[in-house]
Amino acid sequence: MSDNHTPSNSMEGQTIPNVTFRTRDGDAWIDVTTNELFSDKTVVVFSLPGAFTPTCSSTHLPRYNELASTFAENGVDRIICMSVNDTFVMNAWRADQEAANITVIPDGNGEFTDGMKMLVDKGEIGFGKRSWRYSMLVKNGVVEKMFVEPNKPGDPFEVSDADTMLEYINPEAVKPQSVAMITKPGCPYCVKAKTLLTIKGIPFEEIVLGKDATSVSVKAISGNATVPQVFFDGVNIGGSDDLEKYLQDK
């Protein structure tokens, strides 16, 4: 196994390790092989120290999930999140993150990570052997490109992000806008706004009053007290009528 130094070896041009992963689907144990995951496919892999950890949950996984359709449009068949965690933890994290576009693979024994020369000792923080943070593009089981985080203390996150990988695959790729909408149950204007976005095929995240936020949050974020409030890339478009006009002008 690798020691506690930051990995520096690139596996570009080499075949990935041959490993069988023990995964759980409902009540059934299912063995998944690297051959099944990578053979005759173009796969993006991002590997991280652990499920439910701050950077992994706030940025690393969500952005890959958000850009999944763009990766697919640019020839990627699958996006895999790899971590030295057990299958129960990985499945629970995927559900918590609502990351339906990501295949989570539990490298519980660290065999794949060790074979990639990315296994490090994080015993000083009670983690034991974990993966260094990296990403890679794998074509038919052969590593074409790796982005390995730099040799810095802690948990650097500078190059293994989704945007860097997409830039490598296609610098001209068009990324989807980030769209969010604050709504409340029983609001006909909210239904209208959601319908407008659905017809246009624009994915959005819904923030429901009473569940995810309060009226105070609406006022604080948008400056308005009414719902819906729709946001495109951090810009407040307004309510359903404002959204309708915005979409007509695009």
N, C-alpha and C positions, 0 to 999 in steps of 0.2 A: 504494500500500500504506500501511497505518497506520504511524505512527512508534512510538517506543519508550515512549510514554505509555500508561497504562492506559486501555482503551476505556471510554467513558462513555455512548455512544449506545445507546439501546434501539431494537430493531427491532419492537417490539410493534405489531401491526396491519398489518405489511408482509409481502409475499410473500418467501419465502426465495430466495436466488440460484439461478439455473439453471445447474447444473454437471454434468458427466459425470465420474465417478470411474473410474479404472483399477484394477480389482481382480483378484485372482488366486484361482482355485478349482482346487486341484490343479495340473495342468500347463497349464490354460487361462487365457488372459486374458479377462476379462469386463468390458464397459463397463456401469456402473450409473448411471442418471440420477436426478436429484432427483425427477423426475416419478414414476418407479417407486417410489421410497422413500416419497414423501409424498402423492401424489395419492389423494384419497378415504380418507385414513387419519388417525388420531390418533396422533401420534408424539412421544415424549419423546427429546430429544437432550441429551447432556452432552458437552462438549468440554473437552479438557485439553491441557497442554503437550507431553506425550510418553508413549508406551508405555514400560513397564518403569521409570518414574520412581516414587519412593517413595510419595507421597500417592496417585497414580493407581492403584498396584498394591495398596496396603494398605487403602484405604478407598473411593475414588471408584467404581471399576469393581465391586469385589466387592459393595458394598451395592446397587447397581442390579441386579446379577445376582440377588442374594438376594431382592429385592422384586419381581422380574419378574412372578410369578404374581399378586401383589396389584395391580400396575399393570394387568395384563390384566383382572382382575375389575372394575376401575374404568374400563374403556373404552379403554385404551391398546393399540393394535395392534402397536406395535413400539418397541423401545428402541435408539437408535443412539448409539454412542460414536464421536465424531469427533476426529481428531487430525492434525496436519501431520506425518505419517509415511508411509512407503511401505507398500504392501499386504503385503509379506513380513514386515515388522516387526509390523504390526497383527495379522496372522494368527497369528504365532508367540506374541504376547502373549496373544491370546484363548485359544489352546490351553494356554499355561502357566497361565493364570488359571482354566481350566476354566469359562469364561464362556459356556456354551452358549446362554444366554437373551439375549445381547447381539449386535446386528449392528454389527460394527466397520467403519468407513468411513475409508479412507486419503485424506485431503485433501492429497496429496503436494506439490502446487504451491501450496497455500494459497489457492486460488481461492474456495472456499466461505467459508472463514474471513475472507478479505479482504472478500468481499461482505457478510458479517455485521458488518463493522467491528470484528472481534475479533482481527485479526492484529497481533502485537506483535513487537518486536525483542528477542530474548534473546541477542544476540551476545556480551554480556559474560560469559556462561557457556558460550559455544561452541555454542549451539543454533541460532543464526540466527533466521529468522522462524518464530514458533510461535503457537499459539492461546492467548489469555487463557482462563482457566478460567471456564466459564459453563454454564448449562443452559437449556433452553427447551421449552415445550409448543407443538407445531405441529399445527394442524388443517387438513387439505386444503391444505397448502402455505403457510398463513398463520400467522405467529407470534402466539399468544395471550398468552403470558407468558414473560418472560425473568428469570433469576436470574444476575446478573453479579457476580463477586467484587469486593470493594471495592478502591479505589485505595490499596494498601499495598505496601511493598517485598516482594520475594520472590514466593512462590506462595501467596497466601491461599486458604483453603478454608473458607468460612463459610456460603454460601447455595446453592451449586450441587449440594448432596448429594441423594441419593435421598429421604431422609425429608422434606426441605423441599418437594420437588416433589410427593410424595405428599400431604402436608398441604394443598398448594394445590388439588390435584385433588379430594380428598375428605378433609376433616378427621376423618371418622368411619371411615376405612378401617381394617380389622383387619389388623395386620401378623403374619406368621408368626413363631413362636418360633424362636430359633437353637438347633439341636440338634446335638450332637456325641457321638460314641461312640468310646472307645478299645477296640480289639479285638486279637486275635492269630489267626493262621491255625490252623485245626483246632480251634477252641474251640466246642463245641456250645452253650454259654450265650450266646456272641456271636451265633450263628446265630439263637437264640431271640429275642434282643433286636432284631435287625435285622428279623426277621419280624413282631414285634409292632408296630414302627414302620411297616413297609410296609403292614400290614393297616389301620392307622389313617390311612394316607395322609400320614404326617408325614415330610417330607424331612429328611435328616440327613447330616452329614459324618463319614466314618469315618477314624479315625487308627489305622493298623495298626502294631503293635509289630514291630520289626525293619526296618520300612520308613520310617515317619514318626516313630517315638518308641521309647524303651526302657522297661524295667520301672521304671527310676529316675524317668522322667517320670511314669508312672502314680502312683507313690507321692508324688511331689512335688506333683502337681496335685490328686489326689483324697484323699490320705491313706490310700489302700488299695493293696494290692499285687496284687489280683485283677482279672481282666477278665471281662466288659466293665465299663466305667465310663461311665455315660450322663449327659450334662449338658443341661439345659434353661435357656437364657438365663443361663449361667454358674453355675447351681446344680447340684451333683452329686446326681443321683437315686439312683445306686448301680448294682447289677448287674441281671441280667435279671428276677429275682423282684421286686426293688424297682421296676423299670420297669413290670412287669405290674400291680402294686398301684397305682402312680401313675396309670397310664392308666385303670384301673377307677374310680378316685376322681374323675376329671375329668368 
